[in-house]
Amino acid sequence: MCQDPESPSLPLPQLSDEAAVEILEFIYEILHTFESHYCFQIRRYYEDRSRENLIQPKLDFPKPNPPF
């Protein structure tokens, strides 16, 4: 989670410790609100793309060779 403060992927301003924590809590609150509001759509999206739903069972098995 923590990366080198000298090389951020986005240019970010310097913040006090308190400001950084307040912004982080605000982002978590937005994320929680978003996730709560769209939870059924998010769950449906991931369920539709789950490994079980992507792999179709092979139903046309080859017939075994007769014993004679």
BELSULVEN-V452378 format. One record per backbone hydrogen bond with DSSP energy under -0.5 kcal/mol. NH is the residue of the N-H (numbers start at 1). CO is the residue of the C=O. Records with the same first field share a line. If there is no record, write none. Layout:
NH: CO ; CO
//
This chain:
7: 4
12: 10
20: 16
21: 17
22: 18
23: 19
24: 20
25: 21
26: 22
27: 23
28: 24
29: 25
30: 26
31: 27
32: 28
33: 29
34: 30
35: 31
36: 32
37: 33
38: 34
39: 36
42: 38
43: 39
44: 40
45: 41
46: 42
47: 43
48: 44
49: 45
50: 47
53: 50
54: 50
55: 51
56: 54
59: 57
61: 59
//
